């Protein structure tokens, strides 16, 4: 619980900072010619938070609890979701669609693993 709380607090601060300062970050690192990447960076800014939480859920909790099968099925399901969603989202929104696919996939993993752990630990 403490680790999740720490990841949430630090992650939210980092992600919101990245979101709000993405314009400045892109200009400083790449110049004004890369302004089109600002929206992609804003979409991707919350991916690290989802990855950190799903890592705690999956590798640091599910695997030690011998939930290997549920862990693997979650990742395979997320891979299929990603493959199915990337083509229409990329077609509709280009690079932003690819970024949305990544964000949705990582949050899907986090939500499924959280639900499986809740079911395993609290029922």
ChimeraX attribute file (.defattr): number of C-alpha atoms within 10 A of each C-alpha:
attribute: neighborCount
match mode: 1-to-1
recipient: residues
	/A:1	7
	/A:2	7
	/A:3	10
	/A:4	15
	/A:5	11
	/A:6	11
	/A:7	18
	/A:8	17
	/A:9	13
	/A:10	12
	/A:11	21
	/A:12	16
	/A:13	13
	/A:14	15
	/A:15	20
	/A:16	14
	/A:17	13
	/A:18	19
	/A:19	19
	/A:20	12
	/A:21	14
	/A:22	20
	/A:23	19
	/A:24	15
	/A:25	15
	/A:26	18
	/A:27	15
	/A:28	10
	/A:29	9
	/A:30	12
	/A:31	11
	/A:32	12
	/A:33	9
	/A:34	12
	/A:35	15
	/A:36	13
	/A:37	17
	/A:38	19
	/A:39	16
	/A:40	18
	/A:41	19
	/A:42	21
	/A:43	20
	/A:44	20
	/A:45	22
	/A:46	20
	/A:47	20
	/A:48	17
	/A:49	22
	/A:50	21
	/A:51	17
	/A:52	17
	/A:53	24
	/A:54	23
	/A:55	16
	/A:56	18
	/A:57	23
	/A:58	26
	/A:59	14
	/A:60	12
	/A:61	15
	/A:62	21
	/A:63	15
	/A:64	10
	/A:65	13
	/A:66	10
	/A:67	16
	/A:68	14
	/A:69	10
	/A:70	17
	/A:71	19
	/A:72	13
	/A:73	11
	/A:74	19
	/A:75	18
	/A:76	13
	/A:77	15
	/A:78	19
	/A:79	14
	/A:80	11
	/A:81	15
	/A:82	20
	/A:83	13
	/A:84	12
	/A:85	18
	/A:86	19
	/A:87	14
	/A:88	14
	/A:89	17
	/A:90	16
	/A:91	11
	/A:92	12
	/A:93	12
	/A:94	15
	/A:95	16
	/A:96	21
	/A:97	20
	/A:98	23
	/A:99	23
	/A:100	22
	/A:101	24
	/A:102	18
	/A:103	20
	/A:104	18
	/A:105	25
	/A:106	23
	/A:107	20
	/A:108	20
	/A:109	25
	/A:110	22
	/A:111	17
	/A:112	19
	/A:113	24
	/A:114	18
	/A:115	13
	/A:116	17
	/A:117	19
	/A:118	11
	/A:119	10
	/A:120	12
	/A:121	9
	/A:122	6
	/A:123	6
